[in-house]
Amino acid sequence: MWMLEVENPRAAIVIVHGAFEHQGRYKWLTEMWKAHGMNVVIGDLPGQGISTRRRGHIESFDVYIDTITQWVQEAENYHLPIFLLGHSMGGLAVIRALQEKNLPVQAVILSSPCLGLVEGPPKGLEWASRALNLFMPTLRVPTNLEPNVATRNKEIMELDENDSLYVTKVSVRWYRELVKAMQLAMRNIEKLPDIPMLLMQAGADKIVDKVVVKEWFDKLKIKEKLYKEWTNLYHEIFNEPEREEVFKYAKGFIELQLQKSLG
């Protein structure tokens, strides 16, 4: 975990990355938040990045919830308003953490949260994974996810192709825990606390099912919630060629929340 600080910070933001990736892919976003007076707390989720040599495997999705809780607790040491931002699987993990833990965050931003998949495994493999989860949970299989599926940004694609920390195989247990977490996020929607939420969804998402995401969002009983779909943008909206516009929108949401806290 890294705690990146600025002079005279106005708030702290905890960033939770998505599946297969690591915190190092968020340098641009981190610098943008710092440039606007935010301390940033960010790290590698268990089984990803440099958190372990055994990448692509977890025993339980709860380790993500516990890790996010720890990061938020560290952010509390700043005694500033805390915001929580989760992308893709990190967005799902943020949702589950908010459902299960009492986190002292002022607002949350979700970026293409993984609440459903555009294309899951074939039915045969889906059923096989249930049996393998009992007998061979650590068996790892290729993700077969190419960089050009996640973003249209050629610079990011080139970096990903040469990124030794990028996870290319995941365990059967990891996949089954992901499926379970998506189901729990839906089932426990009433447990989500009433805090302001901005959900930004890629309009041309080839990974996360945007229809499922919108259905989940519409069921939220939160007084202040905002849904923004970015037409033609791929899954990683903060890496797309239009990312400065995406950031500007997210910053506007944060600024509004900070004004409310002062007023």
N, C-alpha and C positions, 0 to 999 in steps of 0.2 A: 504494500500500500504506500502511496505517495501523498504527501500533504504539501501542495504547492501554494505558496503564500504571496500576497501582494502588500504594498504599503497602503494603509488606511482602507482596509476591505470593508465593503458594505454588507456582504453576505458570504455564505459558503455554499458550494454546489457539489454534490456527490454524484459522480458519473459511473454508471454501470454498463460495461460493454456487452456485446452480444456473443452468440455461440461461435466457436472456432477461432475467435480473434483474441486480442489482448489490448491492454491500456495504451501500448505504444502507437496504436493506430489512431489515437485521439489527440495527438499533439496539436493539430490545428485548432480543434474545438477547445482544448484546454487553454491555449494561448488567447483565444477570442474571449473566453470568460474572464481570464485574468486581466485582459486589457480593459474590461468594463468593471473592474473593482471587485472581483469575486475570488476568494480563496477556493481552490479546487482539491477535492479528495477523490483519488482514483487509484485503482489497483487491478491486479489480475484475479479473476474469479478462480476458485479451486478447479484444478484439472486443465487450466489454460495458461498461456503465457509462460512466465518463469515461476509460477506458483508451485510447480511439481514437474518431475521428469516424466510422470505418467499422465501425459496429456490426453484429453478426450474421454476421461472416465471419472465418474462420481458414484458414490454409494447411494446417495439420496439428494434430491433437490433441496432439501433442508440446509445443506451446506452453503448454498447460495444465499438463502434467507439469513442465515447466521452471519455470513460475511458482510452482507449489506448492513445488517444491524450494527456490526462492529464499526464499519466505516462511518455510519451516522453518529455513533457514540463518540468517535474521534472528532468529528466535525463539531460536536457540542462544545468542545473545549475552546472554540473560538468565541462562544457567547454571541453569536450572530444568527440572523435568520438562516435556516437551512433549506435548500432546495434539492430535490432528488430527480435525476435524469437517467432513464434507462432505455437502451436501444435493443430492439428485437428480443432475443431470449433474455437480455438484461432487463427489458421492459416487463416481460413476464415475471422475472424474479422480483422486480420492484413491486409489482401487483401482489404477488404472493407474500412478500415481506410486509406490506401494508395491511394485508388481510390477517396476518398472524401476529404481528408485533405492534406495539404502540410506539410508533416512531415520531419524534418531535420535529416533523418537517412542515414548512409553511405552505408548500405547493409541490406538485409533481409534473414532470414533462415525460411523456412516453413517445418514443420514436419507433414507428412500425412495430408495435409490440407483438410478440409471437404468441398469438391466441389461436391460431389455426394455420395449417400449411397448405400452400397451393398444390403441392404434389408430395404426398407421402409415399412410403414404400408400397410395392404391389401387395395385394391382399395376402398372398402366400407368405411373403416375407414378414408381413405384419403379424400374422398368426404365429409364425416360427419364432419371432422375437419374444413372444410371451413365454414360450417354452424355454428358449435359450436364457431368458432372464432368470430362470430358476436354476439352471444347470451350468450355464457358461456366461455369467453376467459380465465378465471382463473381456469377452470376445469383441475385438474391434473390427469395424467394417468401414470401408471408404465412404466419405460424405458425397463424393462426386459433385461437389459444388464448385463451379468455375467462377473466378473473380468477375467476369463480365455479366454474371447473373445478378450480382449485388449492386453494381454501380456502372455508370457510363463514363466515369472519370478515368481516362487512360493512364494518368499519372499514378492514381491509386492502384489500378490493375497491375501495373508494372511492379510496384512495390510489393503487392501481395504475392506475385509469382516468385519473388525472391525472398520471401519472409519465412525464415526457418522456424518461427514460433507459431505460424498459422497451422491450426489443427486440421489434418486431412483425414483422420480416422476417429470414429467415436465408438464407445462400447455399447453393447446391447442395453446394459443397465442405464447408461446415460439417456438413450432414446426413450426407454420405457418411463423414466422419471420425467422427461420432458412432456410426454403424452399425459401423464398423471397430473403434472402441474397445470397444463392447459385445461384439463377437466375441472380441477379444483378452482382455478381462477373463474371459471364460469359458474360453478356450483355455489361458490361462496361470495358471489358478487355483492350480497347484502352486507358483508363484513368489511367492505372497503370504507375507510373513514371519510367523513365529509370534509375533504380539503380540496382546494382549487386544483383543477387538472387541465393540462393542455395535451391533447393527443394529436400528434402529427403523423399522418399515414401516407406512404408512398402510393401514388396513383397508379403506377405501372409496376407494382411489386410482383416479382416472380418467385418470391420465397414465402412470404406471409400472405394468408388469404384476407384481403382487405374487407370482404363482405362479412366475414366472421368478426373482424375487429370492430366494424361499425355496429353490428348487432349487439356486441358486448357493450360498447359505449352507450348505445341508446337505452340500455337497461339500467345504467348507473343512476342511482338516486343521490346525486351530488348537486348541491345548489349552484356551484360555479364550475361548469365544465365547457370546454371548447374543443371542437373537432375541426381539424384542418387537413384536407387532402391535397397533396401536391401533385397536380396533373403531370403525367409523363415522367415523373421522377422514379428511379429504381429504389430498391429496398433501403439502401444506406443514404438517407436524405442529407445527412451531415457530411457526406463525401461527394455528393453530386456536383456537377458544374455550377449549379444554382445555389450552392451551400451558403453563400453569404446572405442571400435572401431568406433562406431557411433560418439561419442564425438570427437575423434581424427580427423575424417573427417571434422566435423563442425568447429573445431578449426583451421584446416589448411586453410579453406575458410576465416575465420576471420583474420588470420595472413597475408594472401595474401592481403586483403583489407587494413590492417594497414600499410603494407610495401608500398603500392601504395600511401597512404596518406602522407608518409614521403618522397617519392621520386620523 
